Amino acid sequence: MNIRPSSPALKTLLLTALSCATVSLSAVSFSAHAQERIISAGSNITELFFALGAEDQLVAVDVTSKGFVKGSDIPQVGYHRQLSAEGLMALNPTRLIGSSEMGPDTTLNLLTASNVEVMTLPSDNSLSALHQRIDTIGDLTNKHDEAQQLKEQVDREIAQLSDKKLDNKPNVIFLMLSKDRPATAAGTETPVDKIIELSGANNPAAEIIHSYKPLSYEAIINMQPDYILVSDRSWSTFGGQEQMLKKLPLLAATPAGQKQQIISVPSSALIGGFGLHSLEVAKELHQRFSGE
């Protein structure tokens, strides 16, 4: 049978071939996407997969992300600073994503040598760094629209917090507490300093220290903090505020101790730079400080 170039039969044949090619390309694209096996090391990274609705692309997370995977079958692979190459490789990952706190380097180097792509996302506390993390994971998971919407939501919430001024700015410090070591305070360029700033309060430790530094209890008392923030881990270790004041009696010499205004904050909001969970904590603290 001869088919002329302009015949309806040829048009039908060409349309059928084009349709098959499109289906074939879609199948290849879907197959490549389905082969991605991602491990997230850091709660501020994991939270973005869940916020973008891309958690189905994760094959494992680290223990700082355990709150996100509770009740699911996504395994945990250890602490993001102490990752084991053997444990990670057993999951046959294609990609490991974390912050600059992720390690150790020996594990990361072994993964890279095994053709696992290791991605280190910015962990500073700026809004631009948070935007960059959102964009990177949005691109990786093909959630571009969701990433744009999430960035706009973050911008709105930060603007709303910045516009709400407290009539009386309390002094608020964050302490890492241990029963057998000096207290460590959070100064500038820490996620919790950004949290305190957005809550509308003042962090007196930021005036004298950078990052996390040990401070004497005399220095802490001199700051006269109205509130003391501690991690939920420290809160649990000491058994709550009453036991904390009993075991660290010098804290009772601060306004925060006298008024029993020691507040537990989630450790997951303090890891890997200012993130979505950090923003939620800032909003909750603002409500508390303003009496809303």
N, C-alpha and C positions, 0 to 999 in steps of 0.2 A: 504494500500500500504506500503510495506516494503522498507526502504531506507538504502542501505549499506553505511558504513562510507566513502568509497572511491568513491561513486557515484557522477556524475556531478550534480545531483539534490541537494545533500547535500551541495556541494561547493557553489552552487547558493544560497541556503537557508542561509548559514553562511555569505556570502558576503552581502546579503540583510540585515540581522540582524545587521552586523557590520556597514553598511552604515546608518541604521536607528539610531543606538546608537550614531554615530558621529554627525548626524544632531541634535539629541536630546540634546547632550552635548553642541553643538554650540548654540542651542536655549537658554539653561539655562544660558550659559556665556553671551550671548547678553542681555538676560532679566535682569541679575544682573547688567550689565553695564548700561543698560537703566534706571535702578532705581536710579542711582546716581544723586543727586540734590545738586549742589554745589553753595555756595555763596562766592564770592571773596570780601574781605574787604581790599582794598589798591591797588592803581594804579600799583605798582610794581609787584603785584601778577596777577592782571587782564591782564597786558600787555603780560605775558607769555602764558596765555590761548590763546590769539589771535595770538601770534607769532608761537605757536605750532599748530594752526588750530584746537583748542579744545574748542572754545568759545560756541559751541552748547551744551556743558555740564554745562554751567552756567545758573542758574535760577534767579540770581540777582547779582548786584555789589554795592559798596558804591559810594558816590558822588565824591570821588577823581578819580574815574574811568569813569566819565561821558563822557569824550572824546572818549572812546573806543566804547560806546554803542549808540552814537548819531545816530538816524535814525533807531534803532532796537527796538524790543519790550521787551528787557531785562530791568526789573525794577531796580530802585535805592533805597537803603534801609537806607540812611542816612550817616553821617560822620563816618569813621572807628574808631574814638576814642569814639564816642557817640552812639553806636548801641543800638537799642531797641529790647529786647527779643521778645516782642509781634509782632513787625513788621516782624522779621525774621521767627518766628514760623509759621506765617500765610502762608509762602511760602512752608511749609513742607520740609525743607532742610534735607539732610542726612549729610552734611559736611559744615563747615565754615572754610575758609582759610584766614589767614592774617599774618601781621608781629607782632612784639612785641608791636607795637604802638596800636594795636587793643584793644578795650575795650568798656565799663568798665568791670571789673571782675565780677560784679553781673550778667551782661548779659551772659558772657561766662559760668559762673557756672550754670545758669539756662538752657542754651542750652545743656551743658554736662549732666545735670540731666535728660534732655528730650531725651537722646540717640542721640543727634546730635554730631558728631565728630568734635571737635574744634582743628584745626591744626595751630600752630604758627611757621612760617618759619623764618630763621635767617634774621636779618635786618641790619647787619653790612655792611660796604662798601667794603669788600674785594672781589676779583674775586672768591675765593672759596665759599663764601656765595652765590654769584649770580649763580655759577654752581650748588650748592646744591638746590637752589630754582627751577632751570630749571629741574634738575633730579627728584625732588620730584613730580612736576606737570607732567612731562613726564611719570613717572611711574603710577601716579594716573589716567591719561587720556589715557594710552596705546599709547603714542606717543614717544616711545623710540628712533627711528631713527631720528625723527624730533628734539628731545632734543639734541642728539649728534651733529647734524648738526648746531644747534643754538649755542651750546657751542664753536664749532670750529670757527664759524663766529665771535662771541664775542672776542675770543682770537686773531684772526687775526686783528680785528679793533683796539683793545687795543694796540697790538704790533706795528701797523702802526702809531698810535698816539704817542707812546713812542719814536719811531724812528725819528719823525719829531720835530726837535728842533727849537725854535724861536730864531732869531738873537738877539732880545732884549726882555727879559721876562718882561711883564708888571706886575705891582702890581694890583691884582684884589681882591675885597672883596665882600661878600654878606651881605646885610642888610635886616632885617625884620623891616619895617617902619610902624609907626602908627602916627596919628595926635596928640595923647594925651599921648604917652608913649615914654620912651627912646628907641633909636635904639638898636636892637639886632644884633650882628654879628655872623657869622658862623666860628668856629675854627676847631680844629682837630676832626676827627671821625664824620664828617657830610658828607652826600652825595655831597653837593656843594663843599666841600673842595677837594673831589676826582675829581669832575668835573673840578675844576680850575687846579688841578695838571695835569690831562690828557690833558687839553687844551694847556699845555706848559707854563702857567703863574705861578705867585707866589702869595700865599695868606698870606699877612703879619699878618692877624688876627690869623692864625694858630700858630704863634710864641709866642702868649701871652695868648690864651684862648683855652679851650676844650669845644666841643659841641657848644651850642648857649648861649651867654652871653650878657647882656646889656653893651654897651660901651658909654662913653661920646662922644659928637661931637668933643671935643678937641683931644681925643685919635684917633678918626677916621681921623681927619685932619692930625695928626702926622704920620699916616700910608702912607699918600700921594698916595692914590689909583689912578691908571690911569683909571680904570673902576670900576663901582659899579654895582653889580647885585642885582636886586630886584625881588620878586615874581610877577607873573602876577596879583595876587590879590591886592598887594600893588599898582602896576601900575594903576590898574583900580580904586582903592579907591581914589588915589590922582588926577587922570585924566591925567596921562602922565608925561613926564619928565619936561616940562615947569612949570606945576603947582607944581610938587614935589619940584623943586628948589625955587619956590616962597614961598611955605609954610614952607620949611626947609632951610632957607637961608645959614646956616652954611655949607651945602653940596657944595655950590658954592665956598667955600674956598679950595676945593680939586681939583687936576688936572682933575678928572673925571667930576666934576661939571663945571669947567671952559671950558672944551672941549665938554661938553654935551655928555658924554660917560657913561650914565646910561642905563643899558640894562635889559629888562624884560625877565625873564626865567619862563617856565611853572612850576607851583606848583607841578604838578603830577610827575615831574622829581626829586623832592626833598623829597619824602615821602617813608618811609619804607626801606631805604638803597639804595645804588647805583644799578641802574637797566638799562634796555635797553634804556629807554627814557633819562636817565642821560647820557648814552654814546652818544646818538645823540646830546644832548646839548653840550657836550665836543667837539665833532667834529665841530659843528657850531661855537663855540667860537674860536677854533683853526683857522678856516678859517678866521674869522674876525680879530684876532690878527695878523695873518701872512699876511693879505692883499690878500689872494688867491681869 
